[in-house]
Amino acid sequence: MREIKTPADFNEVVSGDKPVLLDFYADWCGPCQALLPIVEELAQKHQDDFVIAKVNVDQNRELAGQFGVRSIPALFFIQDGEVKEQLLGLQPKQVLDRHIHMYLDKAA
């Protein structure tokens, strides 16, 4: 799973040809820590066709502000450089996997 630490990292991730899931999180956030193994597992499972990246809101306040992140975890699905969908809070693996497959089907 990629970690976005700079604006250049972000631009590289969203300018690619794969759909993207951005996970905005913080180290002190309990639900974020509960979501981390789920997101890491999905990143491994879909590494060839989907980019999953995490963004620490404490280290990337500007990017979190650009996305209007007010509560975490905040998950953004991006395709063709545009935010297509946002999910807030801890999400079950099945829900995230279903959304990933939905965007993979659109890209095919």
N, C-alpha and C positions, 0 to 999 in steps of 0.2 A: 504494500500500500504506500502510495506517495504521501509525502508531507509537504504542504505548501508553506514556505518560510518567507518568500519574497514575492513582490509583484511579478517578477520575471518567471518564477515557478508557476504562478497562477496563469499567466498568459500562455506559457508553454502547454499547460494541461488543457485549457479550454480551446486552444487553437488547433488541436489535433483533430483527427477524423473519427475518433471514438466518442461515444456518449460518456458523460462524466457524472459521478456522484460526489458532491462535496459534503463532508461531515464537519460542521463547525462544532468544536468541543472546548472544554477546559479541563485541566488536570484535577481540579478540585470538585468537579461536577460528578456526583454519584451516577445519575442516569447515563452520562457520557461514558463513564468507565464501564458500565454494564453493556453499553452498545459496542464498545471497542472490539471485543472478540468476534462479534457478529459481523461487523464491517470488515475486519481483517480476514475472516473466513470467506466472505463474498469476494473480496479483492483477489484472494488466491484463486478462487473458483473461476472468476471471470477475467483473469489477468490478460488473456489474449484479445478480448473484444470489448472491454469496458474499463474506464479509468476510475478508480476510487481513490480519493485523496482526502486527507484530514487537514483541518485548519484550526490551529489553536487561537481562540479569540483573544487571549491575553497577549499573545505575541504578534497578532495581526489585527489590531483594532481597526485600522483603516479599511481592510478588506471586509471585516465583519460589518462595519458601518455601511459600506457600499451595498451589501446584501440586505441591510436592514435587520440584522440579527439582534433580537431583543431577548430571546430565551434559547437555551441550549439543552440538549442537542438539537441542532437545526440541520436538516438534510436538503440539499438542492440538487435536482436533476437538471443537467445542462446538455443540450444537444444543438449542434450547429452554432455554438457560441451564445445561445440564448437559454435563460432559465425557463424550463418548461413546467416545473412542479417543485413545491416545497412541502416537506413533512416536518412536523415539530414533535419533539419528545422521543422517548425510547420506542423503537419500532421492532416488532418481531421479525426474525430472519425471513419467514415466509412472505411477509408483506414487502420487504425490501427486494427479495429475489423476484417476486412477481413484477414489481416496478422495473427492475433491471431488464427482465425479459420483454416487457412491454416496449422499452426503448430499443432493445436489440431488434425486435420485430419491425419497428418503424425504420430502422437504419438499413434493414436488409432489402 
